[in-house]
Amino acid sequence: MKTLTSVALISLFSLNLIFIGCGEKKDDTQTKKEDKTATQNQTQQQTQQTQSNATAPKIGKVWESVQKKNEELNKTIETKKLAGVHEIAFSIRDLVKTLPAQSTGLAADKKASLDTYVKEVSEQAELLDKYGDDNDLKNTTATYATFIKTLDSIKSLYPSESFQ
């Protein structure tokens, strides 16, 4: 009887070790799979970031010119020399019109927004010309405020890497 009890206890103990041991291996295997999946996800994210940085449109020089001309336009309006508004506004418009061709890395929805904003800048430049020629400070100032907002909207379409 003692032998039978001993064999039964040893068998139960052995089975316990087998099941406990297998459970740990299963957890280790599952953890390794999770680690591998996490590593793959991180690699994919890094690749996507690198690709987005590499494909970000480079408009830094054009945008710098737009900003300089915009500062010049602001000073012209502040000093009430409205006869000179049209030349600067059209210069900015012409610079902005070059952006779609330089924006191949921009997402389709942002590209569509850019096209809309480029049209708005053209319309606003025409109005600035008209109001400037009429020496209409009130409408020139109001249109210029809208013009600035449109330029800000254009800038917001691009990632910061685009301006380097």
DSSP file (Angstrom, degrees, kcal/mol; ACC not computed):
  #  RESIDUE AA STRUCTURE BP1 BP2  ACC     N-H-->O    O-->H-N    N-H-->O    O-->H-N    TCO  KAPPA ALPHA  PHI   PSI    X-CA   Y-CA   Z-CA
    1    1 A M     >        0   0    0      0, 0.0     4,-2.3     0, 0.0     5,-0.2   0.000 360.0 360.0 360.0 -39.6    0.0    0.0    0.0
    2    2 A K  H  >  +     0   0    0      1,-0.2     4,-2.6     2,-0.2     5,-0.2   0.887 360.0  51.9 -62.2 -37.6    2.9    2.4    0.8
    3    3 A T  H  > S+     0   0    0      2,-0.2     4,-2.7     1,-0.2    -1,-0.2   0.919 109.1  48.7 -65.9 -43.4    4.3    1.7   -2.6
    4    4 A L  H  > S+     0   0    0      2,-0.2     4,-2.2     1,-0.2    -1,-0.2   0.902 113.0  47.7 -64.1 -41.3    1.1    2.5   -4.3
    5    5 A T  H  X S+     0   0    0     -4,-2.3     4,-2.6     2,-0.2    -2,-0.2   0.908 112.5  49.7 -65.4 -42.7    0.7    5.7   -2.4
    6    6 A S  H  X S+     0   0    0     -4,-2.6     4,-2.7     2,-0.2     5,-0.2   0.923 111.3  48.3 -62.9 -44.6    4.3    6.7   -3.1
    7    7 A V  H  X S+     0   0    0     -4,-2.7     4,-2.4     1,-0.2    -1,-0.2   0.905 112.4  49.5 -62.7 -41.7    3.9    6.1   -6.8
    8    8 A A  H  X S+     0   0    0     -4,-2.2     4,-2.5    -5,-0.2    -2,-0.2   0.914 112.6  47.0 -64.6 -43.9    0.6    8.1   -6.8
    9    9 A L  H  X S+     0   0    0     -4,-2.6     4,-2.7     2,-0.2    -2,-0.2   0.916 113.3  48.1 -64.8 -43.0    2.3   11.0   -5.0
   10   10 A I  H  X S+     0   0    0     -4,-2.7     4,-2.5     2,-0.2    -2,-0.2   0.902 112.1  50.2 -64.1 -40.4    5.3   11.0   -7.3
   11   11 A S  H  X S+     0   0    0     -4,-2.4     4,-2.7    -5,-0.2    -2,-0.2   0.930 112.3  46.4 -63.6 -46.0    3.0   10.8  -10.4
   12   12 A L  H  X S+     0   0    0     -4,-2.5     4,-2.5     2,-0.2    -2,-0.2   0.912 113.0  49.9 -62.7 -42.5    1.0   13.8   -9.1
   13   13 A F  H  X S+     0   0    0     -4,-2.7     4,-2.2     2,-0.2    -2,-0.2   0.913 112.1  48.0 -61.6 -43.2    4.1   15.7   -8.3
   14   14 A S  H  X S+     0   0    0     -4,-2.5     4,-2.4     2,-0.2    -2,-0.2   0.920 111.8  48.8 -64.4 -45.1    5.5   15.0  -11.8
   15   15 A L  H  X S+     0   0    0     -4,-2.7     4,-2.7     1,-0.2     5,-0.2   0.898 109.4  53.8 -62.4 -39.7    2.3   16.0  -13.5
   16   16 A N  H  X S+     0   0    0     -4,-2.5     4,-2.6     1,-0.2     5,-0.3   0.934 109.9  46.9 -58.3 -47.4    2.3   19.2  -11.4
   17   17 A L  H  X S+     0   0    0     -4,-2.2     4,-2.8     1,-0.2    -2,-0.2   0.891 111.5  51.5 -62.8 -40.1    5.8   20.1  -12.5
   18   18 A I  H  X S+     0   0    0     -4,-2.4     4,-2.6     2,-0.2    -2,-0.2   0.945 113.5  43.3 -63.1 -47.8    5.0   19.3  -16.2
   19   19 A F  H  X S+     0   0    0     -4,-2.7     4,-2.0     2,-0.2    -2,-0.2   0.898 116.4  46.7 -67.7 -39.5    1.9   21.5  -16.2
   20   20 A I  H  X S+     0   0    0     -4,-2.6     4,-1.8    -5,-0.2    -1,-0.2   0.922 113.9  48.9 -66.6 -43.3    3.6   24.4  -14.3
   21   21 A G  H  X S+     0   0    0     -4,-2.8     4,-1.9    -5,-0.3    -2,-0.2   0.909 111.6  48.6 -63.0 -43.4    6.6   24.1  -16.5
   22   22 A C  H  X S+     0   0    0     -4,-2.6     4,-2.4     1,-0.2    -1,-0.2   0.883 107.7  56.1 -65.0 -38.5    4.5   24.2  -19.7
   23   23 A G  H  X S+     0   0    0     -4,-2.0     4,-2.1     1,-0.2    -1,-0.2   0.904 107.6  47.9 -61.0 -41.7    2.5   27.1  -18.5
   24   24 A E  H  X S+     0   0    0     -4,-1.8     4,-2.7     2,-0.2    -1,-0.2   0.901 110.7  50.8 -67.3 -40.5    5.7   29.2  -18.0
   25   25 A K  H  X S+     0   0    0     -4,-1.9     4,-2.9     1,-0.2    -1,-0.2   0.898 108.9  52.5 -63.3 -38.6    7.0   28.3  -21.4
   26   26 A K  H  X S+     0   0    0     -4,-2.4     4,-2.7     2,-0.2    -2,-0.2   0.923 110.7  47.1 -63.3 -43.8    3.6   29.3  -22.9
   27   27 A D  H  X S+     0   0    0     -4,-2.1     4,-2.9     2,-0.2    -2,-0.2   0.912 112.7  49.4 -62.9 -43.3    3.8   32.7  -21.2
   28   28 A D  H  X S+     0   0    0     -4,-2.7     4,-2.7     2,-0.2    -2,-0.2   0.920 112.5  47.9 -61.6 -43.6    7.4   33.2  -22.3
   29   29 A T  H  X S+     0   0    0     -4,-2.9     4,-2.3     2,-0.2    -2,-0.2   0.921 113.4  47.3 -63.7 -43.6    6.5   32.3  -25.9
   30   30 A Q  H  X S+     0   0    0     -4,-2.7     4,-2.5     2,-0.2    -2,-0.2   0.909 112.4  49.8 -65.2 -41.5    3.5   34.6  -25.8
   31   31 A T  H  X S+     0   0    0     -4,-2.9     4,-2.8     2,-0.2    -2,-0.2   0.905 110.2  50.6 -62.5 -42.2    5.7   37.4  -24.3
   32   32 A K  H  X S+     0   0    0     -4,-2.7     4,-2.5     2,-0.2    -2,-0.2   0.905 110.6  49.2 -63.3 -40.5    8.3   36.9  -27.0
   33   33 A K  H  X S+     0   0    0     -4,-2.3     4,-2.5     2,-0.2    -2,-0.2   0.917 112.1  48.4 -63.9 -42.4    5.6   37.1  -29.7
   34   34 A E  H  X S+     0   0    0     -4,-2.5     4,-2.7     2,-0.2    -2,-0.2   0.909 112.0  49.3 -63.8 -42.1    4.2   40.3  -28.1
   35   35 A D  H  X S+     0   0    0     -4,-2.8     4,-2.6     2,-0.2    -2,-0.2   0.910 111.5  49.4 -61.7 -42.6    7.8   41.7  -27.9
   36   36 A K  H  X S+     0   0    0     -4,-2.5     4,-2.3     2,-0.2    -2,-0.2   0.912 112.2  47.8 -64.1 -42.6    8.3   40.8  -31.6
   37   37 A T  H  X S+     0   0    0     -4,-2.5     4,-2.4     2,-0.2    -2,-0.2   0.912 112.1  49.5 -63.8 -43.5    5.0   42.4  -32.6
   38   38 A A  H  X S+     0   0    0     -4,-2.7     4,-2.4     1,-0.2    -2,-0.2   0.906 111.0  49.8 -62.8 -41.7    5.8   45.6  -30.6
   39   39 A T  H  X S+     0   0    0     -4,-2.6     4,-2.4     2,-0.2    -1,-0.2   0.906 110.6  49.9 -63.7 -41.9    9.3   45.8  -32.2
   40   40 A Q  H  X S+     0   0    0     -4,-2.3     4,-2.4     2,-0.2    -2,-0.2   0.907 110.6  50.0 -63.7 -41.3    7.8   45.4  -35.7
   41   41 A N  H  X S+     0   0    0     -4,-2.4     4,-2.4     2,-0.2    -2,-0.2   0.907 110.8  49.2 -63.4 -42.1    5.2   48.1  -34.9
   42   42 A Q  H  X S+     0   0    0     -4,-2.4     4,-2.5     2,-0.2    -2,-0.2   0.909 111.0  50.1 -63.3 -41.7    8.0   50.4  -33.7
   43   43 A T  H  X S+     0   0    0     -4,-2.4     4,-2.4     1,-0.2    -2,-0.2   0.912 110.7  49.4 -63.1 -42.8   10.0   49.7  -36.8
   44   44 A Q  H  X S+     0   0    0     -4,-2.4     4,-2.6     2,-0.2    -2,-0.2   0.906 111.4  49.2 -63.4 -41.6    7.0   50.4  -39.1
   45   45 A Q  H  X S+     0   0    0     -4,-2.4     4,-2.5     2,-0.2    -2,-0.2   0.913 111.6  48.7 -64.2 -42.3    6.3   53.7  -37.2
   46   46 A Q  H  X S+     0   0    0     -4,-2.5     4,-2.5     2,-0.2    -2,-0.2   0.897 111.7  49.8 -64.0 -39.8   10.0   54.8  -37.6
   47   47 A T  H  X S+     0   0    0     -4,-2.4     4,-2.7     2,-0.2    -2,-0.2   0.918 111.1  48.9 -64.2 -43.5    9.9   53.9  -41.3
   48   48 A Q  H  X S+     0   0    0     -4,-2.6     4,-2.7     2,-0.2    -2,-0.2   0.901 111.7  49.3 -63.8 -40.6    6.7   55.9  -41.8
   49   49 A Q  H  X S+     0   0    0     -4,-2.5     4,-2.4     2,-0.2    -2,-0.2   0.920 112.3  48.0 -63.9 -42.9    8.2   58.9  -39.9
   50   50 A T  H  X S+     0   0    0     -4,-2.5     4,-2.5     1,-0.2    -2,-0.2   0.917 113.0  48.3 -63.3 -43.0   11.4   58.7  -42.0
   51   51 A Q  H  X S+     0   0    0     -4,-2.7     4,-2.2     2,-0.2    -2,-0.2   0.908 111.7  49.0 -64.9 -41.5    9.3   58.4  -45.2
   52   52 A S  H  X S+     0   0    0     -4,-2.7     4,-0.7     1,-0.2    -1,-0.2   0.880 113.0  47.8 -67.6 -35.5    7.1   61.4  -44.2
   53   53 A N  H  < S+     0   0    0     -4,-2.4     3,-0.4     1,-0.2    -1,-0.2   0.893 113.6  48.0 -67.5 -38.7   10.2   63.4  -43.4
   54   54 A A  H  < S+     0   0    0     -4,-2.5    -2,-0.2     1,-0.2    -1,-0.2   0.826 117.0  41.9 -71.6 -30.7   11.8   62.4  -46.7
   55   55 A T  H  < S+     0   0    0     -4,-2.2    -1,-0.2    -5,-0.2    -2,-0.2   0.443  82.3 121.6 -97.7   0.3    8.6   63.3  -48.7
   56   56 A A  S  < S-     0   0    0     -4,-0.7    50,-0.1    -3,-0.4    48,-0.1  -0.451  73.6-109.0 -63.2 129.3    7.8   66.5  -46.9
   57   57 A P        -     0   0    0      0, 0.0     2,-0.9     0, 0.0    46,-0.1  -0.303  23.7-135.0 -60.0 142.1    7.7   69.3  -49.5
   58   58 A K        +     0   0    0     44,-0.3   105,-0.2     1,-0.1   104,-0.1  -0.846  47.4 143.9-102.6  99.9   10.6   71.7  -49.2
   59   59 A I     >  +     0   0    0    103,-2.1     4,-3.1    -2,-0.9     5,-0.3   0.157  27.2 119.3-120.4  16.3    9.1   75.2  -49.5
   60   60 A G  H  > S+     0   0    0    102,-1.0     4,-2.2     1,-0.2     5,-0.2   0.876  76.9  44.5 -54.2 -47.3   11.4   77.0  -47.1
   61   61 A K  H  > S+     0   0    0      2,-0.2     4,-1.9     1,-0.2    -1,-0.2   0.913 116.1  46.5 -67.6 -42.4   12.9   79.5  -49.6
   62   62 A V  H  > S+     0   0    0      1,-0.2     4,-2.3     2,-0.2    -2,-0.2   0.934 113.9  48.1 -64.3 -45.0    9.6   80.3  -51.2
   63   63 A W  H  X S+     0   0    0     -4,-3.1     4,-2.5     1,-0.2    -2,-0.2   0.869 108.1  54.7 -67.0 -34.8    7.8   80.7  -47.8
   64   64 A E  H  X S+     0   0    0     -4,-2.2     4,-2.3    -5,-0.3    -1,-0.2   0.909 109.4  48.3 -62.0 -41.2   10.6   82.9  -46.6
   65   65 A S  H  X S+     0   0    0     -4,-1.9     4,-2.6     2,-0.2     5,-0.2   0.897 109.6  52.5 -65.0 -40.5   10.1   85.2  -49.6
   66   66 A V  H  X S+     0   0    0     -4,-2.3     4,-2.4     1,-0.2    -2,-0.2   0.926 110.3  48.3 -60.2 -44.8    6.3   85.2  -49.0
   67   67 A Q  H  X S+     0   0    0     -4,-2.5     4,-2.3     2,-0.2    -2,-0.2   0.910 111.4  49.1 -64.4 -42.3    7.0   86.3  -45.4
   68   68 A K  H  X S+     0   0    0     -4,-2.3     4,-2.0     1,-0.2    -1,-0.2   0.930 113.7  45.9 -63.1 -44.7    9.4   89.0  -46.4
   69   69 A K  H  X S+     0   0    0     -4,-2.6     4,-2.6     1,-0.2    -1,-0.2   0.873 110.7  54.2 -65.6 -36.2    6.9   90.4  -49.0
   70   70 A N  H  X S+     0   0    0     -4,-2.4     4,-2.5    -5,-0.2    -1,-0.2   0.896 107.5  49.7 -65.5 -39.9    4.1   90.1  -46.5
   71   71 A E  H  X S+     0   0    0     -4,-2.3     4,-2.2     2,-0.2    -1,-0.2   0.911 111.5  49.6 -62.3 -41.4    6.1   92.2  -44.0
   72   72 A E  H  X S+     0   0    0     -4,-2.0     4,-2.2     2,-0.2    -2,-0.2   0.904 110.6  49.8 -63.5 -41.8    6.7   94.7  -46.8
   73   73 A L  H  X S+     0   0    0     -4,-2.6     4,-2.3     2,-0.2    -2,-0.2   0.907 109.0  52.4 -63.8 -42.0    2.9   94.8  -47.6
   74   74 A N  H  X S+     0   0    0     -4,-2.5     4,-2.7     1,-0.2    -2,-0.2   0.923 110.6  47.1 -59.7 -45.7    2.1   95.3  -44.0
   75   75 A K  H  X S+     0   0    0     -4,-2.2     4,-2.3     1,-0.2    -1,-0.2   0.887 110.1  53.7 -64.2 -38.7    4.4   98.3  -43.8
   76   76 A T  H  <>S+     0   0    0     -4,-2.2     5,-2.4     2,-0.2    -1,-0.2   0.910 112.7  42.9 -63.0 -42.4    3.0   99.7  -47.0
   77   77 A I  H ><5S+     0   0    0     -4,-2.3     3,-1.4     3,-0.2    -2,-0.2   0.909 112.6  53.0 -70.6 -41.7   -0.6   99.5  -45.7
   78   78 A E  H 3<5S+     0   0    0     -4,-2.7    -2,-0.2     1,-0.3    -1,-0.2   0.875 110.7  46.9 -61.3 -37.0    0.4  100.9  -42.2
   79   79 A T  T 3<5S-     0   0    0     -4,-2.3    -1,-0.3    -5,-0.2    -2,-0.2   0.399 113.0-123.5 -86.3   4.2    2.1  103.9  -43.9
   80   80 A K  T < 5 +     0   0    0     -3,-1.4     2,-1.1     1,-0.2    -3,-0.2   0.781  64.6 142.1  60.6  31.5   -1.0  104.4  -46.1
   81   81 A K    > < +     0   0    0     -5,-2.4     3,-1.8    -6,-0.2     4,-0.2  -0.538  16.9 162.0 -95.7  65.7    1.0  104.2  -49.3
   82   82 A L  G >   +     0   0    0     -2,-1.1     3,-1.4     1,-0.3     4,-0.5   0.676  58.3  73.5 -67.0 -19.9   -1.8  102.2  -50.9
   83   83 A A  G 3  S+     0   0    0      1,-0.3    -1,-0.3    -3,-0.2     4,-0.3   0.774  98.0  50.7 -64.6 -23.6   -0.7  102.9  -54.5
   84   84 A G  G <> S+     0   0    0     -3,-1.8     4,-1.2     1,-0.2    -1,-0.3   0.440  86.1  89.0 -92.5   0.2    2.2  100.4  -53.8
   85   85 A V  H <> S+     0   0    0     -3,-1.4     4,-2.8     1,-0.2     5,-0.3   0.899  79.5  58.0 -65.2 -42.4   -0.1   97.6  -52.5
   86   86 A H  H  > S+     0   0    0     -4,-0.5     4,-2.5    -3,-0.3     5,-0.2   0.887 103.0  51.9 -61.6 -40.9   -0.8   95.9  -55.8
   87   87 A E  H  > S+     0   0    0     -4,-0.3     4,-1.5     1,-0.2    -1,-0.2   0.923 115.1  41.1 -62.4 -44.5    2.8   95.2  -56.8
   88   88 A I  H  X S+     0   0    0     -4,-1.2     4,-2.3     2,-0.2    -2,-0.2   0.911 114.3  51.8 -71.3 -42.4    3.6   93.5  -53.4
   89   89 A A  H  X S+     0   0    0     -4,-2.8     4,-2.5     1,-0.2    -2,-0.2   0.908 111.5  47.4 -61.4 -42.0    0.2   91.6  -53.3
   90   90 A F  H  X S+     0   0    0     -4,-2.5     4,-2.5    -5,-0.3    -1,-0.2   0.841 108.6  55.2 -69.2 -32.0    0.8   90.3  -56.8
   91   91 A S  H  X S+     0   0    0     -4,-1.5     4,-1.9    -5,-0.2    -2,-0.2   0.924 110.4  45.2 -64.3 -43.9    4.3   89.3  -55.9
   92   92 A I  H  X S+     0   0    0     -4,-2.3     4,-2.8     2,-0.2     5,-0.2   0.925 111.6  53.3 -63.9 -44.6    3.0   87.2  -53.0
   93   93 A R  H  X S+     0   0    0     -4,-2.5     4,-2.2     1,-0.2    -2,-0.2   0.918 108.4  49.7 -56.1 -45.1    0.3   85.8  -55.2
   94   94 A D  H  X S+     0   0    0     -4,-2.5     4,-0.6     1,-0.2    -1,-0.2   0.881 111.5  48.6 -64.5 -38.3    2.9   84.7  -57.8
   95   95 A L  H >< S+     0   0    0     -4,-1.9     3,-1.1     1,-0.2     4,-0.4   0.922 111.1  50.0 -65.3 -43.9    5.0   83.0  -55.1
   96   96 A V  H >< S+     0   0    0     -4,-2.8     3,-1.5     1,-0.3    -2,-0.2   0.858 102.0  62.5 -64.0 -35.4    2.0   81.2  -53.6
   97   97 A K  H 3< S+     0   0    0     -4,-2.2     4,-0.4     1,-0.3    -1,-0.3   0.722  97.4  58.8 -63.5 -20.1    1.0   80.0  -57.1
   98   98 A T  T <X S+     0   0    0     -3,-1.1     4,-0.9    -4,-0.6     3,-0.3   0.655  86.2  81.3 -81.6 -14.8    4.3   78.0  -57.2
   99   99 A L  T X4 S+     0   0    0     -3,-1.5     3,-1.0    -4,-0.4     4,-0.5   0.890  81.7  57.8 -63.3 -44.1    3.5   76.0  -54.0
  100  100 A P  G >4 S+     0   0    0      0, 0.0     3,-1.2     0, 0.0    -1,-0.2   0.891 105.8  51.3 -56.5 -38.2    1.3   73.3  -55.6
  101  101 A A  G 34 S+     0   0    0     -4,-0.4     3,-0.3    -3,-0.3    -2,-0.2   0.774 113.0  46.2 -68.1 -24.6    4.0   72.2  -58.0
  102  102 A Q  G << S+     0   0    0     -3,-1.0   -44,-0.3    -4,-0.9     3,-0.3   0.347  97.7  76.9 -96.1   5.3    6.4   72.0  -55.0
  103  103 A S    X   +     0   0    0     -3,-1.2     3,-1.4    -4,-0.5    -1,-0.2  -0.209  45.1 131.1-113.7  41.8    4.0   70.1  -52.8
  104  104 A T  T 3  S+     0   0    0     -3,-0.3    -1,-0.2     1,-0.3   -48,-0.1   0.767  73.1  56.4 -67.0 -24.9    4.1   66.5  -54.2
  105  105 A G  T 3  S+     0   0    0     -3,-0.3    -1,-0.3   -50,-0.1     2,-0.2   0.447  84.0 109.2 -85.6   0.4    4.6   65.0  -50.7
  106  106 A L  S <  S-     0   0    0     -3,-1.4    52,-0.1     1,-0.1     5,-0.1  -0.524  79.0-103.5 -79.6 142.9    1.4   66.6  -49.4
  107  107 A A     >  -     0   0    0     -2,-0.2     4,-2.5     1,-0.1     5,-0.2  -0.239  33.1-110.2 -61.2 154.1   -1.6   64.4  -48.6
  108  108 A A  H  > S+     0   0    0      1,-0.2     4,-2.2     2,-0.2     5,-0.2   0.872 117.4  49.6 -57.8 -42.0   -4.4   64.6  -51.2
  109  109 A D  H  > S+     0   0    0      1,-0.2     4,-1.9     2,-0.2    -1,-0.2   0.886 113.1  46.7 -67.0 -37.2   -6.8   66.4  -48.8
  110  110 A K  H  > S+     0   0    0      2,-0.2     4,-2.6     1,-0.2    -2,-0.2   0.860 109.8  54.2 -71.2 -34.7   -4.2   69.0  -48.0
  111  111 A K  H  X S+     0   0    0     -4,-2.5     4,-2.3     2,-0.2    -2,-0.2   0.906 108.4  49.4 -64.3 -41.6   -3.3   69.4  -51.7
  112  112 A A  H  X S+     0   0    0     -4,-2.2     4,-1.8     2,-0.2    -2,-0.2   0.908 111.8  48.5 -63.8 -41.9   -7.0   70.1  -52.4
  113  113 A S  H  X S+     0   0    0     -4,-1.9     4,-2.7     1,-0.2    -2,-0.2   0.906 109.1  53.9 -63.5 -40.9   -7.1   72.7  -49.6
  114  114 A L  H  X S+     0   0    0     -4,-2.6     4,-2.7     1,-0.2    -2,-0.2   0.929 106.2  51.7 -59.2 -45.9   -3.9   74.2  -50.9
  115  115 A D  H  X S+     0   0    0     -4,-2.3     4,-1.7     1,-0.2    -1,-0.2   0.896 111.1  48.3 -58.6 -40.6   -5.5   74.6  -54.4
  116  116 A T  H  X S+     0   0    0     -4,-1.8     4,-2.1     1,-0.2    -1,-0.2   0.927 112.0  48.4 -64.9 -45.3   -8.5   76.4  -52.8
  117  117 A Y  H  X S+     0   0    0     -4,-2.7     4,-2.6     1,-0.2    -2,-0.2   0.862 107.1  55.9 -65.4 -35.5   -6.2   78.7  -50.7
  118  118 A V  H  X S+     0   0    0     -4,-2.7     4,-2.0     2,-0.2    -1,-0.2   0.916 108.6  48.2 -62.5 -42.0   -4.1   79.6  -53.8
  119  119 A K  H  X S+     0   0    0     -4,-1.7     4,-2.4     2,-0.2    -2,-0.2   0.908 110.9  51.1 -63.3 -41.5   -7.3   80.7  -55.6
  120  120 A E  H  X S+     0   0    0     -4,-2.1     4,-2.8     1,-0.2    -2,-0.2   0.907 108.0  51.5 -63.2 -41.7   -8.3   82.7  -52.5
  121  121 A V  H  X S+     0   0    0     -4,-2.6     4,-2.5     2,-0.2    -1,-0.2   0.909 109.8  50.7 -61.3 -41.4   -4.9   84.4  -52.4
  122  122 A S  H  X S+     0   0    0     -4,-2.0     4,-1.9     2,-0.2    -2,-0.2   0.927 112.3  46.0 -61.7 -45.5   -5.3   85.3  -56.1
  123  123 A E  H  X S+     0   0    0     -4,-2.4     4,-2.0     1,-0.2    -2,-0.2   0.911 113.7  48.7 -63.8 -42.4   -8.8   86.8  -55.5
  124  124 A Q  H  X S+     0   0    0     -4,-2.8     4,-2.7     1,-0.2    -2,-0.2   0.866 108.1  54.0 -67.9 -35.6   -7.6   88.7  -52.4
  125  125 A A  H  X S+     0   0    0     -4,-2.5     4,-2.2     2,-0.2    -1,-0.2   0.899 107.8  51.3 -63.9 -39.6   -4.6   90.1  -54.3
  126  126 A E  H  X S+     0   0    0     -4,-1.9     4,-2.5     2,-0.2    -2,-0.2   0.920 111.5  47.2 -61.4 -43.6   -7.0   91.4  -56.9
  127  127 A L  H  X S+     0   0    0     -4,-2.0     4,-3.2     2,-0.2     5,-0.3   0.902 109.5  52.8 -65.8 -40.7   -9.1   93.1  -54.2
  128  128 A L  H  X S+     0   0    0     -4,-2.7     4,-2.4     1,-0.2    -1,-0.2   0.906 110.3  49.4 -60.5 -40.1   -6.0   94.6  -52.6
  129  129 A D  H  X S+     0   0    0     -4,-2.2     4,-2.6     2,-0.2    -2,-0.2   0.945 113.4  46.0 -61.3 -49.1   -5.0   96.0  -56.0
  130  130 A K  H  X S+     0   0    0     -4,-2.5     4,-1.8     1,-0.2    -2,-0.2   0.947 116.8  42.5 -60.9 -51.2   -8.5   97.5  -56.5
  131  131 A Y  H  <>S+     0   0    0     -4,-3.2     5,-2.9     1,-0.2     4,-0.3   0.861 114.2  52.1 -68.1 -34.3   -8.8   98.9  -53.0
  132  132 A G  H ><5S+     0   0    0     -4,-2.4     3,-1.2    -5,-0.3    -1,-0.2   0.925 109.7  48.6 -65.1 -44.2   -5.3  100.2  -53.1
  133  133 A D  H 3<5S+     0   0    0     -4,-2.6    -2,-0.2     1,-0.3    -1,-0.2   0.839 111.9  49.7 -64.0 -32.6   -5.8  102.0  -56.4
  134  134 A D  T 3<5S-     0   0    0     -4,-1.8    -1,-0.3    -5,-0.2    -2,-0.2   0.475 110.6-125.7 -82.3  -2.0   -9.0  103.5  -55.0
  135  135 A N  T < 5 +     0   0    0     -3,-1.2     2,-1.1    -4,-0.3    -3,-0.2   0.862  54.5 158.2  57.0  38.3   -7.0  104.6  -51.9
  136  136 A D     >< +     0   0    0     -5,-2.9     4,-2.1     1,-0.2    -1,-0.2  -0.764  16.7 177.3 -96.8  90.8   -9.6  102.8  -49.8
  137  137 A L  H  > S+     0   0    0     -2,-1.1     4,-2.8     1,-0.2     5,-0.2   0.889  74.9  55.7 -64.0 -42.0   -7.8  102.2  -46.5
  138  138 A K  H  > S+     0   0    0      1,-0.2     4,-2.1     2,-0.2    -1,-0.2   0.948 114.5  37.2 -59.3 -52.5  -10.8  100.5  -44.7
  139  139 A N  H  > S+     0   0    0      2,-0.2     4,-2.6     1,-0.2     5,-0.2   0.835 115.2  55.3 -71.3 -32.4  -11.3   97.8  -47.4
  140  140 A T  H  X S+     0   0    0     -4,-2.1     4,-2.4     2,-0.2    -2,-0.2   0.940 110.6  45.6 -63.1 -45.7   -7.6   97.4  -48.0
  141  141 A T  H  X S+     0   0    0     -4,-2.8     4,-1.9     2,-0.2    -2,-0.2   0.910 114.0  48.3 -63.9 -43.5   -7.1   96.7  -44.3
  142  142 A A  H  X S+     0   0    0     -4,-2.1     4,-1.6    -5,-0.2    -2,-0.2   0.918 114.0  46.1 -64.3 -43.8  -10.0   94.3  -44.1
  143  143 A T  H  X S+     0   0    0     -4,-2.6     4,-2.5     1,-0.2    -1,-0.2   0.876 109.7  55.0 -67.2 -36.7   -8.9   92.4  -47.2
  144  144 A Y  H  X S+     0   0    0     -4,-2.4     4,-2.5    -5,-0.2    -1,-0.2   0.884 104.0  54.5 -64.3 -37.6   -5.4   92.3  -45.9
  145  145 A A  H  X S+     0   0    0     -4,-1.9     4,-1.8     2,-0.2    -1,-0.2   0.909 111.6  44.6 -61.5 -41.5   -6.6   90.7  -42.6
  146  146 A T  H  X S+     0   0    0     -4,-1.6     4,-2.2     2,-0.2    -2,-0.2   0.888 110.1  55.9 -67.3 -39.5   -8.3   88.0  -44.7
  147  147 A F  H  X S+     0   0    0     -4,-2.5     4,-2.2     1,-0.2    -2,-0.2   0.905 107.3  49.1 -58.4 -45.0   -5.2   87.7  -46.8
  148  148 A I  H  X S+     0   0    0     -4,-2.5     4,-2.5     1,-0.2    -1,-0.2   0.912 109.6  51.8 -63.1 -43.6   -3.0   87.0  -43.7
  149  149 A K  H  X S+     0   0    0     -4,-1.8     4,-2.1     1,-0.2    -1,-0.2   0.888 109.4  50.2 -61.7 -38.5   -5.5   84.4  -42.5
  150  150 A T  H  X S+     0   0    0     -4,-2.2     4,-2.1     2,-0.2    -1,-0.2   0.912 110.1  49.5 -66.8 -41.9   -5.3   82.6  -45.8
  151  151 A L  H  X S+     0   0    0     -4,-2.2     4,-2.4     1,-0.2    -2,-0.2   0.902 110.6  50.8 -62.9 -40.0   -1.5   82.6  -45.8
  152  152 A D  H  X S+     0   0    0     -4,-2.5     4,-2.0     1,-0.2    -2,-0.2   0.887 108.3  52.6 -63.4 -38.4   -1.6   81.2  -42.2
  153  153 A S  H  X S+     0   0    0     -4,-2.1     4,-0.6     2,-0.2    -2,-0.2   0.892 108.9  49.8 -64.1 -39.3   -4.0   78.5  -43.4
  154  154 A I  H >< S+     0   0    0     -4,-2.1     3,-1.3     1,-0.2     4,-0.5   0.939 109.7  50.8 -63.6 -46.5   -1.6   77.6  -46.2
  155  155 A K  H >< S+     0   0    0     -4,-2.4     3,-1.4     1,-0.3    -2,-0.2   0.873 103.3  59.8 -59.9 -37.3    1.3   77.4  -43.8
  156  156 A S  H 3< S+     0   0    0     -4,-2.0    -1,-0.3     1,-0.3    -2,-0.2   0.666  93.1  67.6 -68.3 -15.2   -0.6   75.1  -41.5
  157  157 A L  T << S+     0   0    0     -3,-1.3    -1,-0.3    -4,-0.6    -2,-0.2   0.733  92.5  73.0 -73.5 -21.8   -1.0   72.5  -44.3
  158  158 A Y  S <  S-     0   0    0     -3,-1.4     2,-0.1    -4,-0.5  -102,-0.0  -0.699  83.1-118.8-101.5 144.3    2.8   71.8  -44.2
  159  159 A P    >   -     0   0    0      0, 0.0     3,-2.0     0, 0.0     4,-0.4  -0.398  36.1-106.8 -70.7 158.4    4.8   69.9  -41.7
  160  160 A S  G >  S+     0   0    0      1,-0.3     3,-1.4     2,-0.2     4,-0.1   0.789 117.0  67.5 -59.1 -28.3    7.6   71.9  -39.9
  161  161 A E  G >  S+     0   0    0      1,-0.3     3,-1.2     2,-0.2    -1,-0.3   0.740  87.2  69.8 -64.4 -21.1   10.2   70.0  -42.0
  162  162 A S  G <  S+     0   0    0     -3,-2.0  -103,-2.1     1,-0.2  -102,-1.0   0.751  94.1  54.6 -68.1 -23.2    8.9   71.7  -45.1
  163  163 A F  G <         0   0    0     -3,-1.4    -1,-0.2    -4,-0.4    -2,-0.2   0.361 360.0 360.0 -95.4   6.0   10.3   75.1  -44.0
  164  164 A Q    <         0   0    0     -3,-1.2    -1,-0.2    -4,-0.1    -2,-0.1   0.458 360.0 360.0 -85.2 360.0   13.9   74.0  -43.4
